[in-house]
Amino acid sequence: MSPFSIEQKQVPERLYRQVVNLSNEVKNNFRKKGIVIPTTTKNGLKMGRFTVVKSKNGFFNIRDFKGEVWYDNINLQQTAVLIANDLELGRFVKTEILKLDQQYGWAAFEEELHKQGAAKLKTKNPDQSDIRVAKQNIFVLKKKMYKEQITRHFRKLCNLI
């Protein structure tokens, strides 16, 4: 008997095998469409041989089954999923997605930089503080724009389902 049980009752081996076969068939059909079905693990989001892991510094990494890092310091989880999907399917990684993610990260950094600068200058030089707030708002919009572009690619992948 298999270890698979429902409400403490053992499922017959034949039924268990049918469910496993059906599951494999569904996964293969999605793979043909260009989608790797992710599964959640304690380490992160597993996509075939690759796992998307959130590191302690807040960035996402893509590791293979040996634990070797293939891509690191990815800002958005959607970017990491898109890259891991392409890696698992043996496709070339879309550099435009990586570039958008990098631009998102720089915009987030610049936003925080101007936010802190505005706070420091608020009492000393209100005019300079207002300029910093205006620059901060520009980077908020840029960050949003880059995230929307990445999300658009992610939605295209999800719409294949």
C-alpha positions as CSV (number, residue, x, y, z in Angstrom):
1,M,0.0,0.0,0.0
2,S,1.1,3.6,-0.7
3,P,1.5,6.1,2.1
4,F,-1.2,8.2,0.5
5,S,-4.3,8.2,2.8
6,I,-7.5,10.0,3.1
7,E,-9.1,10.3,6.6
8,Q,-6.9,7.5,7.9
9,K,-8.1,5.1,5.2
10,Q,-5.6,3.6,2.8
11,V,-6.2,4.3,-0.9
12,P,-5.9,1.2,-3.1
13,E,-2.6,1.0,-5.0
14,R,-4.5,0.9,-8.3
15,L,-6.4,4.1,-7.6
16,Y,-3.2,5.8,-6.4
17,R,-1.3,4.9,-9.6
18,Q,-4.2,6.2,-11.7
19,V,-4.1,9.6,-9.9
20,V,-0.3,9.7,-10.3
21,N,-0.6,8.9,-14.0
22,L,-3.3,11.5,-14.5
23,S,-1.1,14.1,-12.6
24,N,1.9,13.3,-14.9
25,E,-0.3,13.6,-18.0
26,V,-1.6,17.0,-16.9
27,K,1.9,18.2,-16.2
28,N,3.1,17.0,-19.6
29,N,0.2,18.8,-21.3
30,F,1.1,22.1,-19.6
31,R,4.8,21.6,-20.4
32,K,3.8,21.3,-24.1
33,K,2.1,24.6,-23.8
34,G,5.2,26.1,-22.3
35,I,4.2,26.1,-18.6
36,V,6.0,24.3,-15.8
37,I,3.6,23.6,-12.9
38,P,5.1,25.0,-9.7
39,T,4.8,23.3,-6.3
40,T,5.4,25.0,-3.0
41,T,8.0,23.5,-0.7
42,K,9.6,24.6,2.6
43,N,12.5,26.0,0.6
44,G,10.5,28.0,-1.9
45,L,8.6,27.6,-5.2
46,K,9.8,24.4,-7.0
47,M,9.6,24.4,-10.8
48,G,10.9,21.1,-12.1
49,R,14.6,21.0,-11.4
50,F,14.7,24.6,-10.3
51,T,13.6,26.3,-7.1
52,V,12.8,30.0,-6.6
53,V,14.0,31.0,-3.1
54,K,13.6,34.2,-1.3
55,S,16.9,35.1,0.4
56,K,17.3,36.9,3.8
57,N,18.2,40.1,2.0
58,G,14.7,40.1,0.3
59,F,15.9,39.2,-3.2
60,F,14.9,36.1,-5.1
61,N,17.4,33.4,-6.3
62,I,17.0,30.5,-8.7
63,R,18.7,27.3,-7.6
64,D,19.0,24.0,-9.3
65,F,18.3,20.6,-7.6
66,K,21.9,20.6,-6.4
67,G,21.5,23.9,-4.6
68,E,23.7,25.8,-7.1
69,V,22.6,29.3,-7.8
70,W,21.8,30.1,-11.4
71,Y,20.4,33.6,-11.0
72,D,20.5,35.7,-7.9
73,N,19.4,39.2,-6.6
74,I,16.2,39.2,-8.6
75,N,13.8,41.9,-7.3
76,L,10.4,40.5,-8.1
77,Q,9.0,37.0,-7.6
78,Q,7.2,37.2,-11.0
79,T,10.6,37.7,-12.7
80,A,12.1,34.7,-10.9
81,V,9.2,32.5,-11.9
82,L,9.4,33.6,-15.6
83,I,13.1,32.8,-15.6
84,A,12.8,29.5,-13.8
85,N,10.0,28.5,-16.2
86,D,12.3,29.2,-19.2
87,L,15.2,27.4,-17.6
88,E,13.2,24.3,-16.9
89,L,11.9,24.2,-20.5
90,G,15.4,24.6,-21.9
91,R,14.6,28.0,-23.4
92,F,16.9,31.0,-23.6
93,V,16.3,33.3,-20.7
94,K,14.6,36.5,-21.9
95,T,17.2,39.3,-21.2
96,E,14.4,41.9,-21.5
97,I,12.8,40.5,-18.3
98,L,16.0,40.6,-16.4
99,K,16.7,44.2,-17.6
100,L,13.2,45.3,-16.5
101,D,13.8,43.7,-13.1
102,Q,17.1,45.5,-12.8
103,Q,15.5,48.8,-13.7
104,Y,12.8,48.1,-11.2
105,G,15.5,47.6,-8.5
106,W,17.3,50.8,-9.4
107,A,14.0,52.8,-9.4
108,A,13.3,51.4,-5.9
109,F,16.8,52.3,-4.7
110,E,16.5,55.9,-6.1
111,E,13.0,56.2,-4.6
112,E,14.4,55.3,-1.1
113,L,17.4,57.5,-1.6
114,H,15.3,60.6,-2.4
115,K,12.8,59.8,0.4
116,Q,15.6,59.8,3.0
117,G,17.2,62.9,1.5
118,A,13.9,64.7,1.6
119,A,13.4,63.8,5.3
120,K,16.9,65.0,6.2
121,L,16.4,68.4,4.4
122,K,12.9,69.0,5.6
123,T,13.8,71.4,8.4
124,K,17.2,72.7,7.0
125,N,16.2,73.5,3.4
126,P,12.5,73.0,2.6
127,D,12.9,73.9,-1.1
128,Q,15.6,71.2,-1.5
129,S,13.3,68.8,0.4
130,D,10.4,69.5,-2.1
131,I,12.7,68.8,-5.0
132,R,13.7,65.5,-3.4
133,V,10.0,64.6,-2.9
134,A,9.3,65.4,-6.6
135,K,12.2,63.2,-7.7
136,Q,11.0,60.4,-5.3
137,N,7.6,60.6,-7.0
138,I,9.2,60.2,-10.4
139,F,10.9,57.0,-9.2
140,V,7.7,55.7,-7.7
141,L,6.1,56.0,-11.1
142,K,9.1,54.4,-12.9
143,K,9.1,51.5,-10.4
144,K,5.4,51.0,-11.0
145,M,5.9,51.1,-14.8
146,Y,8.6,48.4,-14.7
147,K,6.6,46.2,-12.4
148,E,3.6,46.5,-14.7
149,Q,5.7,45.4,-17.7
150,I,7.0,42.4,-15.8
151,T,3.5,41.6,-14.5
152,R,2.2,41.7,-18.1
153,H,4.7,39.0,-19.2
154,F,3.7,37.0,-16.1
155,R,0.0,37.3,-17.0
156,K,0.7,36.1,-20.5
157,L,2.3,32.9,-19.0
158,C,-0.7,32.5,-16.6
159,N,-3.2,33.0,-19.4
160,L,-1.8,29.9,-21.2
161,I,-3.4,27.9,-18.4
